[in-house]
Amino acid sequence: MTLFGRDLTAPVTEIRAAEKRTTRQATVSLPELERGGIAVAGATVTPGFLVADVGPNFEPRSALYSTPEQAEAQALRQIDLYEAWQSQGRVRILRSATDLDHHLELWRDDRKTGLVLLMEGADPIVHVQDLPRWWQRGLRMIGLTYGDTVYGTGVASGRATPRRGGLTPAGLALLDAMAELGFICDISHLAEDGIRQGLDSGFPRICASHANARALTPTDRHLSDEVIRAVAARNGVIGLVLYNGFLEPRWRQDHSLPVSLAEHLRRHAEHIAQLVGWDHIGIGSDLDGGLGREESPCEIDTIADLSRVGDAVPPEAREAVLSTNWLRFLREALPL
């Protein structure tokens, strides 16, 4: 909405009719979240796209940044938007475990989605000492990298040869400050060297908000079996990504290949469950990352269809994967 100008308060059918797109067809809006019975979501706070990564001719220019200060301004605009939605009664921003439980009581009647604010790429944090201000604004989860940032090496959308390089001295300092304040660390776009540094530091609240199994999609954007085990050992959760190219690598070369939750998501879920059990798997989706209907499994038309993920896991694991795994993690990781 802030980077590309899409009105996320409108129904998806209206967005598609207005945009008339054949690619990146809208899948997410606030009405669709309500229609799908989605009580809690990670709400992305992002700087947009670094000019050095995508080039100065990237469109729209409203999605670009060149300096940390520009990244900060982009991210703060997004928090402003979430706060405006909260003032309008469209959502609730969840800052604590108490907020979460109170929200779930209210949600049974009003179906408004609760948002846990998640920064994807920490370039907006201009200085480590700024971190308390972000906490005051309601930010609770931080991924230090998307691509490379001043804080560490990122994997962006991934590559077959794993990137070397981990956290910078500034990244280690930020991680220490995050631990002290109570932030959650999201490892989804962090190079594995950096993930290991975070684990070795003893950081207590770790998750992968949106990542799949590297054993099945062999790029560094996804998690090795060793990292999957380490996340589970910290009682973390791995949210599975629904992007076709992350579920079936061959799809990126041949878009005619059918991709489904029933076959392809199931494989990733079962692989992770064989390593650590079903208590550490949830929905990551990444549909809010601009991934279109045409890039999503055949069962997904809009985000309202996320409950169909439950059909791809054993009946005894359905409630855990759709709901209670993430809720348990958030109750333990958010401040009281």
Secondary structure, 3 states (H helix, E strand, C coil): CCCCCCCCCCCHHHHHHHHCCCCCCCCCCHHHHHHCCCCEEEEEECCCEEHHHHCCCCCCHHHEECCHHHHHHHHHHHHHHHHHHHHCCCEEECCCHHHHHHHHHHHHHHCCEEEEEEEECCCCCCCHHHHHHHHHCCEEEEECCCCCECCECECCCCCCCCCCCCECHHHHHHHHHHHHHCCEEECCCECHHHHHHHHHCCCCCEEECCCCECCCCCCCCCECHHHHHHHHHCCCCEEEECCHHHHCHHHHCCCCCCCCHHHHHHHHHHHHHHHHCHHHEEEEECHHHCCCHHHCCCCCCCHHHHHHHHHHCCHHHHHHHHHHHHHHHHHHHCCC
